[in-house]
Amino acid sequence: MTIEDFIPTQYSHEIQQGKVTFKAPSNIALVKYWGKKTDQIPANPSISFTLNACATTTSITYTKLNTRGADFSFDLFFEGKPKEDFKPKIQTFFARIEEYVPFLKEYHLKIETSNSFPHSSGIASSASGMAALALCLMHIEKELCQEMNDDFFSYKASFLARLGSGSACRSIEGSLIQWGYHNDIAGSSNLYGIKYPYDVHKVFHNYHDTILLVDKGQKQVSSTIGHNLMHNHPFAEQRFGQAHENLSKLIPVFASGKLNDFIKIVESEALTLHAMMMASTPYFILMKPNTLQIINKIWEFRKSSGTHLCFTLDAGANVHVLYPENEKAEVYQFIKDELVAFCENGQYICDRIGFGAKKV
Ligand code: 2P0
């Protein structure tokens, strides 16, 4: 599909008011998106596990205005309270997507949103938040255009979510989502995420992700700034090439379930992401001492136990510990005994691979 496919020509129905709620999950990238072009076009393709427990629930109550507004008309409530400081981000998002959802200025929107994870956990809510919001808007569009099919609904929700936050386009469906054009992946697109279209071994069907909350503070450098530092970055081209290669290498790994190969790619991606940050101008470090302590403990335990846990990192200090269902008991015991001590206030979140957003 092209950008033009997402610009509606005419709506077939009229709707005065309604309310819709979606719960959208977070996701964790295995091959990382880091670097982008204008309009949130990724500099390289990425792939992620959709999560289950970490999610944002958003409702929109929409009421048709008597006359089309000059600007967007909306109120925003976060966990039941008005949240003025989130409004500029939503305003920017609406301005970016207006062309694709021209009904926006015809309604007043009451947006109510909340997260399943603690507010200041250092877990990014932009992916799940923008995905939930995009899905609510698509529901309104579907009311106006009732012949819309389910595939188009999902693709366009992902397309809109991407314009809010790049990684959000991977939070619409589950359980393995790929975003960004890649030669070896049929149907891949820079515009939206797709369900990974090839064989996935059953070992990955119920993978676990225990998120260790190492540092719950505000990050020193936002992801948007980090992405932009990939412009004129000395290793940018090699990095973008490497992401393509790692995705190619993952195709047979997903099919075979060879976890030792999976681990090598996933951990390398995490460390390369942070190496890019350290090699940016200006340089920065988002890992904390406890991030490294945990990584070393994971390596030691993997060697001594023969289990297949591995780590990945987001743009922050928290560590995602990934492991298969059949090693759950042994790995979880290790996490409790050895790793939780490195978490801020001993906090962690037990999550696992999920199946995408749901209408509530
Ligand atoms: C990812 N991250 O693939 C990478 C890996 C973090 C580390 O995408 O500027 O919040 O809103 O497009 O998507 C985080 O960046 O950035 C991110 P914007 P986003 O998940």
Residues whose N, C-alpha, C, O or C-beta is under 5 A from the ligand:
A	BS01	2P0	A29 V31 K32 Y33 S46 S126 G164 S165 G166 S167 A168 S223 T224 D314 A315
